[in-house]
Amino acid sequence: MHCEDTNCPFHGNIVIRGNTTEGRVVSARMDKTVVIEKEYLHFIPKYKRYERRRRRLSVHAPPCLDLRVGDEIIAAETRPISKTVSFVAVGKRGQ
């Protein structure tokens, strides 16, 4: 499916650079933007244990990927698209 989005990494003219990250879509309410959440473990030296932490990230969602809440996605860094969006979704995990 061909999309008309200029910020699509496949059909538009956005350049992917820098980091890639993986996460789970927790919100898809915005137009062409999803919020992903990445869980990781942080070590606490004093107690010699790990604690769970979460990081939320706004990601541009091209219409051709059809992202929904619960999808595991891969996001790549781009130039800033808006005030909070500097990543674009490049694919779903497991597909």
DSSP file (Angstrom, degrees, kcal/mol; ACC not computed):
  #  RESIDUE AA STRUCTURE BP1 BP2  ACC     N-H-->O    O-->H-N    N-H-->O    O-->H-N    TCO  KAPPA ALPHA  PHI   PSI    X-CA   Y-CA   Z-CA
    1    1 A M              0   0    0      0, 0.0     2,-0.5     0, 0.0    63,-0.0   0.000 360.0 360.0 360.0 127.7    0.0    0.0    0.0
    2    2 A H        -     0   0    0      2,-0.0     2,-0.3     9,-0.0     0, 0.0  -0.787 360.0-160.2 -94.2 129.4    1.4    3.4   -1.0
    3    3 A C        -     0   0    0     -2,-0.5     5,-0.1     2,-0.1     0, 0.0  -0.748  21.2-139.7-109.6 159.5    0.9    6.3    1.3
    4    4 A E        +     0   0    0     -2,-0.3     2,-0.4     3,-0.0    -1,-0.1   0.197  59.1 129.0 -99.0  13.8    1.0   10.0    0.6
    5    5 A D    >   -     0   0    0      1,-0.2     3,-1.2     2,-0.1     6,-0.1  -0.580  48.5-156.3 -76.6 124.5    2.8   10.9    3.9
    6    6 A T  T 3  S+     0   0    0     -2,-0.4     7,-1.9     1,-0.3    -1,-0.2   0.711  94.2  55.3 -73.0 -19.0    5.9   13.0    3.4
    7    7 A N  T 3  S+     0   0    0      5,-0.2    -1,-0.3     6,-0.1    -2,-0.1   0.154  78.8 118.3 -98.6  18.6    7.3   11.7    6.7
    8    8 A C    <>  -     0   0    0     -3,-1.2     4,-1.8     1,-0.1     6,-0.7  -0.713  61.1-144.7 -82.9 131.3    7.0    8.1    5.8
    9    9 A P  T  4 S+     0   0    0      0, 0.0    -1,-0.1     0, 0.0     7,-0.1   0.693  98.3  38.3 -70.7 -15.4   10.4    6.3    5.7
   10   10 A F  T  4 S+     0   0    0      3,-0.0    80,-0.0    -3,-0.0    -8,-0.0   0.822 132.7  18.3-100.7 -40.3    9.3    4.1    2.8
   11   11 A H  T  4 S+     0   0    0     -6,-0.1     2,-0.1     0, 0.0    -4,-0.0   0.477 117.9  60.0-113.8  -6.4    7.2    6.4    0.6
   12   12 A G  S  < S-     0   0    0     -4,-1.8    -5,-0.2     2,-0.1    -6,-0.2  -0.154  88.6-101.3-107.2-158.1    8.3    9.9    1.8
   13   13 A N        +     0   0    0     -7,-1.9     2,-0.3    -2,-0.1    -6,-0.1  -0.098  67.4 130.5-123.4  35.4   11.5   11.9    1.9
   14   14 A I        -     0   0    0     -6,-0.7     2,-0.5    -8,-0.1    -2,-0.1  -0.714  49.6-137.3 -89.9 140.6   12.5   11.5    5.6
   15   15 A V        -     0   0    0     -2,-0.3    64,-0.5     2,-0.0     2,-0.4  -0.851   9.8-142.5-101.8 129.5   16.0   10.5    6.4
   16   16 A I        +     0   0    0     -2,-0.5     2,-0.3    62,-0.1    62,-0.2  -0.752  34.0 153.4 -90.7 135.0   16.6    7.9    9.1
   17   17 A R        +     0   0    0     60,-3.0    60,-0.3    -2,-0.4     2,-0.1  -0.964  37.8  11.8-151.6 163.2   19.7    8.4   11.3
   18   18 A G  S    S+     0   0    0     -2,-0.3     2,-0.1    58,-0.1    -2,-0.0  -0.387  97.2  14.6  75.5-138.7   21.0    7.7   14.8
   19   19 A N        -     0   0    0     -2,-0.1    58,-2.6    57,-0.1     2,-0.4  -0.291  51.2-155.4 -80.9 155.3   19.4    5.3   17.2
   20   20 A T  E     -A   76   0A   0     56,-0.2     2,-0.3    67,-0.1    56,-0.2  -0.957  17.3-179.2-121.0 149.2   16.8    2.6   16.8
   21   21 A T  E     -A   75   0A   0     54,-2.8    54,-3.3    -2,-0.4     2,-0.3  -0.958  17.6-138.7-144.0 160.2   14.6    1.4   19.6
   22   22 A E  E     +A   74   0A   0     -2,-0.3     2,-0.3    52,-0.2    52,-0.2  -0.909  31.8 144.3-121.1 150.2   11.8   -1.1   20.2
   23   23 A G  E     -A   73   0A   0     50,-1.8    50,-2.8    -2,-0.3     2,-0.4  -0.982  44.4 -95.4-169.8 176.0    8.7   -0.7   22.3
   24   24 A R  E     -AB  72  37A   0     13,-2.1    13,-2.3    -2,-0.3     2,-0.4  -0.892  38.9-116.4-108.9 134.5    5.0   -1.5   22.7
   25   25 A V  E     + B   0  36A   0     46,-2.6    45,-2.5    -2,-0.4    11,-0.2  -0.551  37.8 167.8 -71.2 123.2    2.3    0.9   21.5
   26   26 A V  E     +     0   0A   0      9,-3.0     2,-0.3    -2,-0.4    10,-0.2   0.567  65.6  26.1-112.2 -15.4    0.3    2.2   24.5
   27   27 A S  E     + B   0  35A   0      8,-1.3     8,-2.5    41,-0.1    -1,-0.3  -0.973  44.8 169.2-150.7 134.7   -1.6    5.0   22.8
   28   28 A A        +     0   0    0     -2,-0.3     4,-0.1     6,-0.2     6,-0.1  -0.100  47.2 113.6-131.5  34.9   -2.8    5.7   19.3
   29   29 A R        +     0   0    0      2,-0.1     5,-0.1     3,-0.1    -1,-0.1   0.776  56.4  82.6 -81.5 -27.5   -5.1    8.6   19.8
   30   30 A M  S >  S-     0   0    0      3,-0.5     2,-0.7     1,-0.1     3,-0.6  -0.310  92.7 -95.5 -78.1 162.7   -3.1   11.3   18.0
   31   31 A D  T 3  S-     0   0    0      1,-0.2    -1,-0.1    -2,-0.0    -2,-0.1  -0.695 102.5 -17.4 -80.4 115.9   -3.2   11.8   14.2
   32   32 A K  T 3  S+     0   0    0     -2,-0.7    29,-2.5     1,-0.2     2,-0.4   0.680 120.7  98.0  62.8  21.1   -0.2    9.9   12.6
   33   33 A T  E <   - C   0  60A   0     -3,-0.6    -3,-0.5    27,-0.3     2,-0.3  -1.000  48.7-174.3-139.3 137.9    1.5    9.7   16.0
   34   34 A V  E     - C   0  59A   0     25,-2.9    25,-3.2    -2,-0.4     2,-0.5  -0.899  21.7-130.1-124.9 158.5    1.7    6.9   18.6
   35   35 A V  E     -BC  27  58A   0     -8,-2.5    -9,-3.0    -2,-0.3    -8,-1.3  -0.944  24.9-165.7-107.9 125.6    3.1    6.7   22.1
   36   36 A I  E     -BC  25  57A   0     21,-2.8    21,-2.3    -2,-0.5     2,-0.4  -0.806   7.2-148.7-109.1 154.6    5.4    3.7   22.7
   37   37 A E  E     -BC  24  56A   0    -13,-2.3   -13,-2.1    -2,-0.3     2,-0.5  -0.984   6.7-164.2-125.2 131.6    6.6    2.4   26.1
   38   38 A K  E     - C   0  55A   0     17,-2.7    17,-1.9    -2,-0.4     2,-0.4  -0.968   7.1-155.4-118.1 122.4    9.9    0.7   26.6
   39   39 A E  E     + C   0  54A   0     -2,-0.5     2,-0.3    15,-0.2    15,-0.2  -0.776  21.1 164.2 -97.7 141.3   10.6   -1.2   29.8
   40   40 A Y  E     - C   0  53A   0     13,-2.4    13,-2.9    -2,-0.4     2,-0.4  -0.962  34.7-111.2-149.0 164.8   14.1   -1.8   31.1
   41   41 A L  E     - C   0  52A   0     -2,-0.3     2,-0.5    11,-0.2    11,-0.2  -0.837  23.1-161.6-102.6 137.3   15.9   -2.8   34.3
   42   42 A H  E     - C   0  51A   0      9,-2.8     9,-2.4    -2,-0.4     2,-0.3  -0.979  17.3-131.5-120.3 127.7   18.0   -0.4   36.4
   43   43 A F  E     - C   0  50A   0     -2,-0.5     7,-0.2     7,-0.2    -2,-0.0  -0.608   9.9-156.5 -82.9 133.1   20.5   -1.7   38.9
   44   44 A I  E >>> - C   0  49A   0      5,-3.4     5,-1.3    -2,-0.3     4,-1.2  -0.922   4.6-163.4-106.8 104.9   20.5   -0.2   42.4
   45   45 A P  T 345S+     0   0    0      0, 0.0     3,-0.2     0, 0.0    -1,-0.1   0.847  83.1  59.9 -61.0 -37.1   24.1   -0.8   43.8
   46   46 A K  T 345S+     0   0    0      1,-0.2    -2,-0.0     2,-0.1     0, 0.0   0.896 119.4  27.1 -59.9 -41.2   23.1   -0.3   47.5
   47   47 A Y  T <45S-     0   0    0     -3,-0.5    -1,-0.2     2,-0.2     3,-0.1   0.456 100.4-130.6-100.6  -3.1   20.6   -3.1   47.5
   48   48 A K  T  <5S+     0   0    0     -4,-1.2     2,-0.3     1,-0.2    -2,-0.1   0.886  70.3 111.3  52.9  43.2   22.3   -5.2   44.8
   49   49 A R  E   < -C   44   0A   0     -5,-1.3    -5,-3.4    -7,-0.0     2,-0.3  -0.895  64.6-118.1-138.5 167.1   18.9   -5.5   43.0
   50   50 A Y  E     -C   43   0A   0     -2,-0.3     2,-0.4    -7,-0.2    -7,-0.2  -0.793  18.7-158.9-105.8 150.7   17.2   -4.3   39.9
   51   51 A E  E     -C   42   0A   0     -9,-2.4    -9,-2.8    -2,-0.3     2,-0.4  -0.958  22.9-115.7-124.2 150.8   14.1   -2.2   39.6
   52   52 A R  E     -C   41   0A   0     -2,-0.4     2,-0.3   -11,-0.2   -11,-0.2  -0.674  35.2-179.1 -84.4 134.5   11.8   -1.9   36.6
   53   53 A R  E     -C   40   0A   0    -13,-2.9   -13,-2.4    -2,-0.4     2,-0.4  -0.911  12.4-148.6-129.2 160.1   11.6    1.4   34.8
   54   54 A R  E     -C   39   0A   0     -2,-0.3     2,-0.4   -15,-0.2   -15,-0.2  -0.959   4.8-164.6-130.0 147.4    9.6    2.7   31.9
   55   55 A R  E     -C   38   0A   0    -17,-1.9   -17,-2.7    -2,-0.4     2,-0.4  -0.999  10.0-153.6-130.4 129.5   10.3    5.3   29.2
   56   56 A R  E     -C   37   0A   0     -2,-0.4     2,-0.4   -19,-0.2   -19,-0.2  -0.835  14.0-176.4-104.6 143.9    7.6    6.7   27.0
   57   57 A L  E     -C   36   0A   0    -21,-2.3   -21,-2.8    -2,-0.4     2,-0.4  -0.999  24.2-130.9-143.1 131.8    8.4    8.1   23.5
   58   58 A S  E     -C   35   0A   0     26,-0.5    28,-0.6    -2,-0.4    29,-0.5  -0.728  31.5-172.9 -84.2 131.4    6.2    9.8   20.9
   59   59 A V  E     -Cd  34  87A   0    -25,-3.2   -25,-2.9    -2,-0.4     2,-0.3  -0.981  26.7-118.9-130.5 134.7    6.7    8.2   17.5
   60   60 A H  E     -Cd  33  88A   0     27,-2.8    29,-2.7    -2,-0.4   -27,-0.3  -0.570  28.3-155.2 -70.6 131.7    5.4    9.2   14.0
   61   61 A A        -     0   0    0    -29,-2.5   -53,-0.1    -2,-0.3    29,-0.1  -0.908   5.9-144.1-114.8 104.7    3.2    6.4   12.6
   62   62 A P    >>  -     0   0    0      0, 0.0     3,-1.6     0, 0.0     4,-0.6  -0.384  20.2-123.9 -63.6 144.1    3.0    6.3    8.8
   63   63 A P  G >4 S+     0   0    0      0, 0.0     3,-0.5     0, 0.0   -31,-0.0   0.769 106.1  67.6 -62.0 -24.8   -0.5    5.3    7.6
   64   64 A C  G 34 S+     0   0    0      1,-0.2    -3,-0.0     2,-0.1   -56,-0.0   0.686  96.2  54.7 -71.9 -16.3    0.9    2.4    5.6
   65   65 A L  G <4 S-     0   0    0     -3,-1.6    -1,-0.2    24,-0.1    25,-0.0   0.731  89.8-150.9 -87.7 -23.3    2.0    0.5    8.8
   66   66 A D    <<  -     0   0    0     -4,-0.6     2,-0.2    -3,-0.5    -2,-0.1   0.959  19.5-163.1  52.7  63.7   -1.5    0.6   10.4
   67   67 A L        -     0   0    0     -5,-0.3     2,-0.3     4,-0.0    -1,-0.2  -0.569  10.8-176.7 -83.8 140.5   -0.3    0.6   14.0
   68   68 A R    >   -     0   0    0     -2,-0.2     3,-1.9   -34,-0.0   -43,-0.3  -0.866  39.5 -75.9-130.4 163.9   -2.7   -0.3   16.9
   69   69 A V  T 3  S+     0   0    0     -2,-0.3   -43,-0.2     1,-0.2     3,-0.1  -0.383 118.0  29.1 -60.7 132.2   -2.4   -0.4   20.7
   70   70 A G  T 3  S+     0   0    0    -45,-2.5    -1,-0.2     1,-0.4     2,-0.1   0.211  85.6 133.1 100.8 -13.5   -0.4   -3.5   21.8
   71   71 A D    <   -     0   0    0     -3,-1.9   -46,-2.6   -47,-0.1     2,-0.6  -0.462  54.2-134.4 -70.4 140.2    1.8   -3.7   18.7
   72   72 A E  E     +A   24   0A   0     21,-0.3    21,-3.2   -48,-0.2     2,-0.3  -0.866  37.3 179.2 -91.3 123.1    5.5   -4.3   19.2
   73   73 A I  E     -AE  23  92A   0    -50,-2.8   -50,-1.8    -2,-0.6     2,-0.5  -0.815  31.4-130.9-127.1 164.3    7.3   -1.9   16.9
   74   74 A I  E     -AE  22  91A   0     17,-2.7    16,-2.8    -2,-0.3    17,-1.0  -0.967  26.7-166.8-111.7 129.0   10.8   -0.7   15.8
   75   75 A A  E     -AE  21  89A   0    -54,-3.3   -54,-2.8    -2,-0.5     2,-0.3  -0.931   3.3-158.4-119.8 142.1   11.3    3.0   15.8
   76   76 A A  E     -AE  20  88A   0     12,-2.8    12,-2.6    -2,-0.4   -56,-0.2  -0.905  24.3-107.9-120.5 148.4   14.3    4.9   14.2
   77   77 A E  E     + E   0  87A   0    -58,-2.6   -60,-3.0    -2,-0.3    10,-0.2  -0.465  42.9 163.8 -76.2 143.2   15.6    8.4   15.0
   78   78 A T        -     0   0    0      8,-2.8   -62,-0.1   -62,-0.2     3,-0.1  -0.738  47.5 -63.4-137.4-173.9   15.0   11.2   12.5
   79   79 A R  S    S-     0   0    0    -64,-0.5     2,-0.2    -2,-0.2    -1,-0.1  -0.383  77.9 -74.3 -66.5 159.9   15.2   15.0   12.4
   80   80 A P        -     0   0    0      0, 0.0     6,-0.2     0, 0.0    -1,-0.1  -0.422  46.4-176.4 -61.8 125.3   12.6   16.6   14.7
   81   81 A I  S    S-     0   0    0      4,-2.8     2,-0.2    -2,-0.2     5,-0.2   0.800  70.3 -15.2 -89.9 -35.7    9.1   16.3   13.1
   82   82 A S  S    S-     0   0    0      3,-1.5    -1,-0.2     1,-0.0     0, 0.0  -0.789  92.1 -69.4-148.3-167.3    7.4   18.3   15.8
   83   83 A K  S    S+     0   0    0     -2,-0.2     3,-0.0     1,-0.2    -1,-0.0   0.883 131.4  17.8 -60.9 -40.2    8.1   19.5   19.3
   84   84 A T  S    S+     0   0    0      1,-0.1     2,-0.6   -27,-0.0   -26,-0.5   0.523 108.4  86.6-110.6  -8.3    7.9   16.0   20.9
   85   85 A V        +     0   0    0      1,-0.1    -4,-2.8   -28,-0.1    -3,-1.5  -0.855  28.6 139.6-106.2 115.3    8.4   13.7   17.9
   86   86 A S        +     0   0    0    -28,-0.6    -8,-2.8    -2,-0.6     2,-0.3   0.180  60.2  72.2-131.2  12.9   11.9   12.8   16.7
   87   87 A F  E     -dE  59  77A   0    -29,-0.5   -27,-2.8   -10,-0.2     2,-0.4  -0.929  59.3-158.7-127.1 152.7   11.3    9.1   15.9
   88   88 A V  E     -dE  60  76A   0    -12,-2.6   -12,-2.8    -2,-0.3     2,-0.3  -0.991  26.0-113.9-131.5 140.7    9.5    7.3   13.1
   89   89 A A  E     + E   0  75A   0    -29,-2.7   -14,-0.2    -2,-0.4     3,-0.1  -0.558  31.0 176.7 -73.3 131.3    8.1    3.8   13.1
   90   90 A V  E     -     0   0A   0    -16,-2.8     2,-0.3     1,-0.4   -15,-0.2   0.472  58.5 -24.2-114.9  -6.1    9.9    1.6   10.6
   91   91 A G  E     - E   0  74A   0    -17,-1.0   -17,-2.7     2,-0.0    -1,-0.4  -0.926  57.9 -97.9 172.3 165.8    8.2   -1.8   11.2
   92   92 A K  E >   - E   0  73A   0     -2,-0.3     3,-0.9   -19,-0.2     2,-0.3  -0.782  40.8-115.6 -98.8 146.5    6.3   -4.2   13.4
   93   93 A R  T 3  S+     0   0    0    -21,-3.2   -21,-0.3    -2,-0.3    -2,-0.0  -0.617  97.7  25.5 -79.7 140.5    8.1   -6.9   15.3
   94   94 A G  T 3         0   0    0     -2,-0.3    -1,-0.2   -21,-0.0   -21,-0.0   0.584 360.0 360.0  85.8  10.4    7.2  -10.4   14.3
   95   95 A Q    <         0   0    0     -3,-0.9    -2,-0.1     0, 0.0    -1,-0.0   0.360 360.0 360.0-130.7 360.0    6.1   -9.6   10.8
